[in-house]
Amino acid sequence: MHKTSKILSIIPARSGSTRVKNKNLRKLGGLPLIYYTIKASLKSNVTKTIVSTDDKNIAKIARKFGAEVPFLRPKKFATTKSSSTAVVLHCLKFLKEKENYAPDYVVYLQPTSPFRSFYDINRGLKKILNSKYNSLVGLSEINQHPYWMFKKNKHGKIDPFLKIKKRPERSQDLIKLYHINGSLAITRANFFQTFSGKRYILDLKSTIGLEMDPIHSFDIDTEIDFKMAESFLKN
């Protein structure tokens, strides 16, 4: 860990949620969902933890748990169509203008990943700080491999989704593939200084992955996910 690096974490928590009402403040194990991400950030090697929200109640609770909430996010950056990049750029602009603060790295932590730990964050920071890459993202190995996926026509006939010459018959012969799990993204802050309308918070031309286990990668998006998360906590 580079002791002189300024590491900013941004936790996005807007008031509206489409599938689960008041998701960020919904109780999980007796505590608001957002608590788990704030706790992980504060316990990690992150040096400044900010919650970006448009909601006064979320802001109050975030401060209670130790996060900074120096602004309420403008509504135009808190809609269902608002990009993660817009959230990051707004936060960086505010901090530069109001606090003369400019981080070296931005860690983007969605509160819907309550089981991502401070250890995961630190592993990611160590890996990117000791690399030449601009971004790092959390990865999970896929459960359903595209080699074994099929498409179906209107008559019910199926055909392989991917046309390959030699299709593996055993799972151990499949190449490992991953999906971005959404629980952790880290990017050098100077990437955003040269931002040119991209919608990504990652430099996709210069990104490395951090493999995470299924529980730490777990994302809460629906009522069923909440029930599963409660079960994980109990067991």
C-alpha positions as CSV (number, residue, x, y, z in Angstrom):
1,M,0.0,0.0,0.0
2,H,1.4,3.4,-1.0
3,K,1.0,5.4,2.2
4,T,1.0,8.8,0.4
5,S,-1.9,7.8,-2.0
6,K,-5.2,9.6,-1.5
7,I,-7.9,7.0,-1.9
8,L,-11.5,8.2,-2.2
9,S,-14.4,5.9,-1.9
10,I,-17.8,7.0,-3.3
11,I,-20.9,5.1,-2.2
12,P,-23.9,5.9,-4.4
13,A,-27.2,5.9,-2.6
14,R,-30.1,7.7,-4.4
15,S,-33.5,7.8,-2.8
16,G,-35.5,6.0,-5.6
17,S,-35.2,2.3,-6.2
18,T,-37.2,0.4,-8.8
19,R,-37.5,-3.2,-7.6
20,V,-37.2,-2.7,-3.8
21,K,-38.6,0.3,-2.0
22,N,-36.1,2.3,0.0
23,K,-33.5,-0.3,-0.7
24,N,-30.5,1.5,0.7
25,L,-32.2,1.9,4.1
26,R,-33.9,-1.5,4.2
27,K,-32.9,-3.4,7.3
28,L,-30.6,-6.4,6.8
29,G,-29.7,-8.2,10.0
30,G,-31.2,-5.3,11.9
31,L,-29.1,-2.6,10.2
32,P,-29.6,-0.5,7.1
33,L,-28.2,-2.0,3.9
34,I,-25.9,0.9,3.4
35,Y,-24.2,0.3,6.8
36,Y,-22.3,-2.7,5.5
37,T,-20.6,-0.8,2.7
38,I,-19.8,2.2,4.9
39,K,-18.3,-0.1,7.5
40,A,-16.2,-1.9,4.9
41,S,-14.9,1.3,3.4
42,L,-14.0,2.9,6.8
43,K,-12.2,-0.3,7.9
44,S,-10.2,-0.5,4.6
45,N,-7.2,1.5,3.4
46,V,-9.5,4.0,1.8
47,T,-8.6,7.5,3.2
48,K,-11.9,9.3,2.5
49,T,-15.4,7.8,2.5
50,I,-18.2,9.7,0.9
51,V,-21.9,8.8,0.4
52,S,-23.4,10.5,-2.6
53,T,-27.1,10.8,-2.1
54,D,-30.0,13.1,-3.0
55,D,-31.9,12.0,0.2
56,K,-31.7,13.8,3.5
57,N,-32.6,10.7,5.5
58,I,-29.9,8.6,3.8
59,A,-27.4,11.4,4.4
60,K,-28.3,11.5,8.1
61,I,-27.9,7.8,8.6
62,A,-24.7,7.7,6.5
63,R,-23.1,10.4,8.8
64,K,-24.3,8.4,11.8
65,F,-22.2,5.4,10.6
66,G,-19.1,7.6,10.0
67,A,-19.3,8.5,6.3
68,E,-18.9,12.0,5.0
69,V,-21.9,13.6,3.2
70,P,-20.6,17.0,2.1
71,F,-23.5,17.6,-0.4
72,L,-26.9,16.4,-1.5
73,R,-26.6,15.1,-5.1
74,P,-28.6,17.2,-7.6
75,K,-31.7,15.4,-8.8
76,K,-30.5,15.4,-12.4
77,F,-27.7,13.0,-11.2
78,A,-30.1,10.8,-9.2
79,T,-32.5,9.4,-11.8
80,T,-32.9,5.9,-13.1
81,K,-31.0,7.0,-16.2
82,S,-28.1,8.6,-14.3
83,S,-24.8,7.0,-15.0
84,S,-22.2,5.9,-12.4
85,T,-19.8,8.2,-14.2
86,A,-22.0,11.2,-13.7
87,V,-22.1,10.5,-9.9
88,V,-18.3,10.2,-9.8
89,L,-17.7,13.4,-11.9
90,H,-20.1,15.4,-9.8
91,C,-18.4,14.3,-6.6
92,L,-14.9,15.0,-7.8
93,K,-15.9,18.5,-9.1
94,F,-17.5,19.4,-5.8
95,L,-14.5,18.2,-3.7
96,K,-12.0,20.1,-6.0
97,E,-14.0,23.3,-5.9
98,K,-15.2,23.3,-2.2
99,E,-12.4,21.4,-0.4
100,N,-9.4,21.7,-2.9
101,Y,-9.3,17.9,-2.6
102,A,-8.2,15.7,-5.5
103,P,-7.7,11.9,-4.9
104,D,-5.2,9.6,-6.6
105,Y,-7.8,6.8,-6.9
106,V,-11.5,6.5,-6.8
107,V,-13.1,3.4,-5.3
108,Y,-16.8,2.9,-6.3
109,L,-18.7,0.8,-3.8
110,Q,-22.4,0.0,-4.5
111,P,-24.3,-0.5,-1.2
112,T,-26.2,-3.4,-2.8
113,S,-23.1,-5.6,-2.1
114,P,-23.2,-5.9,1.7
115,F,-20.9,-8.9,2.0
116,R,-18.0,-7.3,0.2
117,S,-15.4,-6.9,3.0
118,F,-12.7,-4.4,3.8
119,Y,-10.3,-7.2,2.9
120,D,-11.7,-7.3,-0.7
121,I,-11.2,-3.6,-1.0
122,N,-7.6,-3.8,0.3
123,R,-6.8,-6.7,-2.0
124,G,-8.1,-4.6,-4.9
125,L,-6.1,-1.5,-3.9
126,K,-2.9,-3.5,-3.4
127,K,-3.3,-5.1,-6.8
128,I,-3.9,-1.8,-8.8
129,L,-1.4,0.3,-6.9
130,N,1.3,-2.3,-7.8
131,S,0.3,-2.4,-11.4
132,K,0.5,-0.2,-14.5
133,Y,-3.3,-0.4,-15.2
134,N,-5.8,2.4,-14.8
135,S,-8.7,0.3,-13.4
136,L,-9.6,-2.7,-11.4
137,V,-13.0,-4.5,-11.2
138,G,-14.4,-7.3,-9.0
139,L,-15.1,-10.5,-11.0
140,S,-17.1,-13.6,-10.3
141,E,-16.8,-16.9,-12.2
142,I,-19.9,-17.5,-14.3
143,N,-22.3,-20.3,-13.4
144,Q,-23.9,-20.7,-16.9
145,H,-21.2,-21.1,-19.6
146,P,-22.0,-19.6,-23.1
147,Y,-20.6,-22.8,-24.7
148,W,-23.6,-24.6,-23.3
149,M,-26.2,-22.0,-24.1
150,F,-28.9,-22.3,-26.8
151,K,-31.4,-20.1,-28.6
152,K,-34.9,-21.2,-29.5
153,N,-37.0,-20.3,-32.5
154,K,-40.8,-19.9,-32.6
155,H,-41.3,-23.6,-33.3
156,G,-39.3,-24.6,-30.2
157,K,-36.2,-25.8,-32.1
158,I,-33.0,-25.1,-30.4
159,D,-29.6,-24.2,-31.8
160,P,-26.3,-23.5,-30.1
161,F,-25.9,-19.8,-29.3
162,L,-22.2,-19.9,-30.2
163,K,-20.9,-21.7,-33.3
164,I,-17.8,-23.5,-32.3
165,K,-16.0,-26.4,-34.0
166,K,-15.4,-28.6,-30.9
167,R,-17.9,-28.1,-28.1
168,P,-16.6,-29.4,-24.7
169,E,-18.7,-32.1,-23.1
170,R,-17.3,-31.9,-19.6
171,S,-17.4,-28.8,-17.4
172,Q,-13.7,-29.2,-16.4
173,D,-12.8,-28.7,-20.1
174,L,-14.6,-25.3,-20.3
175,I,-12.4,-22.2,-20.3
176,K,-12.9,-20.1,-17.2
177,L,-15.1,-17.0,-17.9
178,Y,-16.1,-14.2,-15.5
179,H,-18.6,-11.5,-15.2
180,I,-18.2,-8.1,-13.5
181,N,-20.0,-8.5,-10.2
182,G,-20.6,-4.8,-9.4
183,S,-19.3,-4.9,-5.9
184,L,-15.9,-3.2,-6.5
185,A,-14.5,-0.8,-9.0
186,I,-11.3,1.2,-8.6
187,T,-9.9,3.7,-11.1
188,R,-7.0,6.2,-11.2
189,A,-8.6,9.6,-10.7
190,N,-6.7,11.2,-13.6
191,F,-8.7,9.0,-15.9
192,F,-11.7,11.2,-15.2
193,Q,-9.7,14.3,-15.9
194,T,-9.5,13.3,-19.5
195,F,-13.1,12.1,-19.6
196,S,-14.8,12.5,-23.0
197,G,-18.4,11.3,-22.6
198,K,-17.7,7.7,-21.8
199,R,-20.4,6.1,-19.7
200,Y,-18.0,3.8,-17.8
201,I,-16.2,4.3,-14.5
202,L,-13.5,1.9,-15.7
203,D,-10.9,2.4,-18.4
204,L,-11.9,-0.6,-20.4
205,K,-8.6,-0.5,-22.3
206,S,-6.6,-0.8,-19.1
207,T,-8.5,-2.9,-16.6
208,I,-7.5,-5.8,-14.4
209,G,-9.8,-8.1,-12.5
210,L,-10.0,-9.2,-8.9
211,E,-11.7,-12.6,-8.5
212,M,-14.1,-12.7,-5.6
213,D,-16.0,-15.5,-4.1
214,P,-19.8,-15.8,-4.7
215,I,-20.9,-14.6,-1.2
216,H,-18.6,-11.5,-1.2
217,S,-19.9,-10.8,-4.8
218,F,-23.6,-11.1,-3.9
219,D,-25.7,-8.3,-5.2
220,I,-29.1,-7.4,-3.8
221,D,-31.5,-6.3,-6.4
222,T,-34.9,-8.0,-5.6
223,E,-37.0,-9.1,-2.7
224,I,-35.7,-12.6,-3.2
225,D,-32.2,-11.4,-3.0
226,F,-33.0,-9.7,0.4
227,K,-34.4,-13.0,1.7
228,M,-31.3,-14.9,0.5
229,A,-29.0,-12.2,2.2
230,E,-30.9,-12.6,5.5
231,S,-30.3,-16.4,5.2
232,F,-26.6,-15.9,4.6
233,L,-26.4,-13.7,7.7
234,K,-28.2,-16.2,9.9
235,N,-26.0,-19.1,8.7
